[in-house]
Amino acid sequence: MERTGVLVVSYGAREAAIIDAFHESLEYKVDIYVVDKQKNPFNLKKSTEHVVIPNLDVDKICRFVEKRRGKINFGIVGPEKPIVNGIRNKIEAKTGIPIICPTKEYAIEASKVSQRLLFEKAVPHANPRYKVFNPEDNNSTNIVRKAVYAWLDEIDNQAVVKPDVPSAGKGVGVWGDHFTTREQLFNHFLANYQYGKVIIEEKLDGEESSFQAFCDGKRIIPLPETRDYKRAFDGDLGPNTGGMGSYKNTREILPFMCTEDWEKETEIVNKIFKTMKKTGSGDGSELRGIPFYVAFMHTKKGLKILENNSRPGDPEIINILPLLKQDFTEICFKILEGSLTKVTTERKASVVTYKAPPSYGGYREAFPDQTISEEIGQPIHLAKAYRLRKELKNNVRVYPASMELRDGQFYPLTSRTVAVLGIGNTLEDARELSIKGIKAIEGGALWNRQDIADPDHIRKSVNHMEELRRQGK
């Protein structure tokens, strides 16, 4: 068994799943060097060496890697912030150690406006209608208000307001969810406009899917489709979150999709890939990793792109990694060599459910009567949930996320705390196992959505898509 050293830059459960995939390698003895946002107990146990850099500062990570030159063969990066900040550029320039993630120039989630301009060039039919507002062009509130309202007239108020740069101002706002009047929308707009460009897109009616693909620079290899649950609460209510759960069907496509949908998605992403390749070295090496984690909306007018990220999805990649038929370490080497031609997965379903603290997703405000205050700050107990993995032959997996080890106990932090993956021969089986793992987690006043991959939710999405297809004819 060949020995290899891997750097993993980690934020939460997504990276715990990546580390788990390396740890299960049958072809390699993998020494895992983890740079983590917090003292994640899973990562700590599975790693050869573990260090906490809370802000994932690129310079500090680079110094960590430099001191371990000769031990690390390659690295892989999960969270977007270090990618956007150029972690690959810096580490490769200073150490020569190859990193699996796009270079800074190709982390296109850094600018929503640049994304739209790229898609306009490569796949204009997949772009929703949008308009960019730039404070450098006009700082007069009255003139900008008139321009915004004129655009709202064109799209019948059905608007999504997005800051160009991630985390600026109030973030994304959606008509009907975050505001119901033009004045509310404009106030949200101004809260972002003071920081820079704002883009207002048409709000789309449809069903969403997550498209992910490995890339070795020469080609993209699509992975099975997944469905993310962004809203905090059951019934798709409440604010958007980082994702409260997700599911993968037994086939490569979701229940509301047809094979042609997946083929069209692949065609669209390939066109974007080819367009991006032309702006770089030409060999596409700057894009290796998972440069395409695309949120597609299936509408009556066809496929539209909501956004793209240059990283694996969280939680969506968790659905897929344990089902890979090939050794994940070998896949990574082929990505680096430019020789990855195929990836296959087991024909099984998987469901991820997240548990989160009351401070997350507006839970405390939405449910003020819940008697949870005495439990906040109390440790979490995972022993029962961990045992399920062995008892159920790897079909339940528990991946800590925003959680840290303190004085020998696990404590929740402020974001999603722990993800539980269930794997089954059907979606119903996978969902049941995910919920079983969730129920085995004790303490910490944690909560979760109850309807991830619920049959009723899936049936509604299938019926909705059938109706949209009829309308589009």
C-alpha positions, 0 to 999 in steps of 0.5 A: 500500500503506497503512502501519501500525504494530503493537506485538507483545508477544512470548515465543517462537515463537508471536509469531514466527509472528504477526510473520511473518503481519504481514510477509507482508501484501500490503495493508499495509506493516507497521512492527512494534514488538516488545517481547520476552522475549529477543533473538529473532533472527527478531523482531529481523530482522523488526521496525522496532524491537525492545526486550527487557524480560525480565519483560514488565513491563506498566509498562515496556511501557506506557512503550515504547508511550507514547514511540512514540505516533503510530507505532503503530496497534494492538498484539497480545499473545501471552503470558498473563502481561501479559494477566493483569496488565492490559496492555490496560487500562493501554496503552489508558488511557494512550495510546488505542492499541487492543490486541488481547487481553482486558482484565484482568477477562476473562483468566479463566486467572488463576483456575482456580476462577473458570473452573469457576464461570463454566462451571458457570453457562454450560455445566454439562454441559461441566464435569467434576466438581470440588471447591474447597478454600479454606485460609480455610475450614479450616487444620487438616491433619487435617480437610482430609485427611479432606475430600480423601480423602472427595472421592477416594472419590467420584471413585475416586482419578481426580483432577487437582490444580490450584492456583487461581493459575498457577505457585503451588506445584507446579502441576498434578498428575495421578493415575497420572502424578505420584502413585499413592498418596493420601499422594503426592497429599495432599503435592502438594495441601499444596504448593499449599494453602499458597498459596491455593485448590486445585481437585481435578477428576475425571481424564477419559478421552478425546481432546483438541482445541484450540479457538481463536476470533477475537473482535471483541466482537460474535461469535466466529469459530472457527478450525480444530481443532488437536491439541497434544502436551503430554507431553514424550516419544514415546508421550505419556510424561513430564511435561507441557510447554508443548507439544512440537508440534501438528497441523492436519488438512486439514479444520476438524476432527481425524481423530477428530472428526465435524462435530457435535463441532465444532458442539457445541464452538462452541455451548459457547463461544458460551454462555460468550461470551454469559455473559461479555458480560453482566458487562461493557459489554455490547458484548463489546469487552473480549473482543476478540482470542483470548479462547477457546483452549479445551482440550476433552476428548472423552469417552464422556459428551460434551465436557468443558472442561479449561481456557480461556486468553485468548490464542492457543495455543502452538504451536496458532496457529502451525498456522493463521496461515500458512494464513489466506486473508485478510490477517492485518493486515486481520483485526486491523483488523476485530477492532478495528472489530467487523466480523469476520464470517468467516475462511477457511483453506486446505484444507491440513494443518500440523504443528509440531515443537518442539526443546528443550534438555536442561534442558527437560521432564525430558529430562536426568533421563529420559535420563542416558546421552545424551552431550550435556554437551559440546554444552550451551551451544553455538550453534545453526545455523539457516541450512540450515533457513531455506533450506528455506523458499525451496526448498520454497515457504514450506512449511517455516517456522522460528520461534525461541522460547527463543533469543537472539542473542549476538555474532552467533550463536544460543544456546538458553535454558532453554525450548522453543528453536525451532518448525518448521512443515511445510505439506502437502496431507496430514498425512503430507506436513506431518509429513515437512516439519516433520521435514525442517526439524527435522533441518536445525537443527544444534548446541545439544544439542537434542531433540524428540519424533519422533511428532508427527502420527505415523500410528500415534498418530492411528490410536490416537486414532481407535480410542479415540474410536470405543470411547468413543462405543460406551461412551457409547451 
